[in-house]
Amino acid sequence: MMESIAPIAAIAIFAVAFFFIATEKFNRVAVVLVTAGLMTAIGLTTADSIFYSHHAGIDWGVIFLLLGMMVIVGIIKQTGIFEALGIWAAQRSGGKPYKLLVLLMVITAVASPFLDNVTTIMLVAPVTISVCRRLDIPAAPYLIAEVLASNIGGAVTLIGDPPNIIIASRAGLTYMDFIYHMSPIVVVMFTVFVLMARFMFRKSFVYHPERVGAVMAMDASAPIQDRKLLYRCLVVLTLVMIAFSVHHIVHMDPAVVALLGAGIMVLVSGVRTSDYLAEVEWSTLVFFMGLFVMVGSLVHTGVIGTIGDWAIGIIGDNYFAAATGLVFGSAILGAFFDNIPYTATMAPIVEGLVAQAPDPATGQSLWWAFALGADLGGNGTALAASANVVMLGIAARAGEPISFWKFTKYGIVTTIVTTFMAWIYVWLRYFVWL
């Protein structure tokens, strides 16, 4: 009797929790902790599954990869490099709004693949608000454009966007796999977005010559108080990126690379433990762990397997239809629900579809379709990606509030255009040129 009720109970509890996460009626960390505890307590999963099962428990590789990168970024933040880049961008643009927008977008998009988009926004957004105030221009367009650029740019690498971390862990994809498959279309999409931004934000562009003079007189290098610390951090970060690119050759898990890099940076920097640990997003790590338990309960009770079997039956041997569904379906659903829980829920289903593919290349195309849809869907609404939520919080605390709809009206347009571009790319690369 219990076995027949368990899948229904798992679906019901998961749906209620997902609703609370999506609508933000309660703190999402509290929601996943209560839900994970309840699911475990009533037997929808077990302690062994939670802690030791790769497919139905906490993915420790994801957790420790995020932790390592957060420590690394927490130390880099102490160098003042991002404040210096913000002043440099303002000076380089001559205070001209669109040129400044492009420079800030490029800085964000380039940093996101290496530091992850959430962390990049945490570093860049406060600097952007400060620069905009010095120039007496509205910060909202710049913050929105940076987040959209971050979600696009972060799609390039395994660590750039949280959905990629989940997908890579489930699919066994490497850091270089992501660069090889994602970078061509991301470069094209970002270029198109830069052109779109000229028109989307044109009504917000203002220029105050008297303010520009004060900014031009600033010393861009002033925020960098300790150059030796900056150089040491950049050397370690470079080594970490190299290690990521060859981790599949040296058989070192990305999480181990991140933790080792974090440890070395702690040793060479001499930064106080309290300073860099204060930058770790502990709530994000706890959210991930609770979410993995929730999804694991669906796996443990057979819900995911049933959905996967149903999807395989519907698709048959039409894998282009499957890829199309994953691109557009992930973008649509990811736009209205946080793309992290969406990706964690869908990953085992996609894994089942890939297992039935007639050849590895066709199967892998589904993972890239899934990754593109999930990453780009993160731009759809203000709540669709963690980076969006982080930016809104920073803006509100700084007295520059951005409403849900103000963000979303730009995000939806960006998502529609980039998703169609991604779909064409998947079709050409994996089904026409295969």
ABEGO torsion letter per residue (X at the ends): XAAAAAAAAAAAAAAAAAAAAAAGABBAAAAAAAAAAAAAAAGABBAAAAAABAAABBBAAAAAAAAAAAAAAAAAAAAGAAAAAAAAAAAAAGGBAAAAAAAAAAAAAAAAAAAEAAAAAAAAAAAAAAAAAAAGBBAAAAAAAAAAAAAAAAAABAAABAAAAAAAAAAGBBAAAAAAAAAAAAAAAAAAAAAAAAAAAAAABBBBAAAAAAAAABBAAAABABAAAAAAAAAAAAAAAAAAAAAAAAGBBAAAAAAAAAAAAAAAAGBBAAAAAAABBAAAAAAAAAAAAAAAAAAAAGAAAAAAAAAAAAAEABAAAAAAAAAAAAAAAAAABBAAAAAAAAAAAAAAAAAABABAAAAAAAAAAAAAAAAAAAAABAAABAAAAAAAAAAAAAGBBBBAAAAAAAAAAAAAAAAAAAAAAAAAAAAAAX
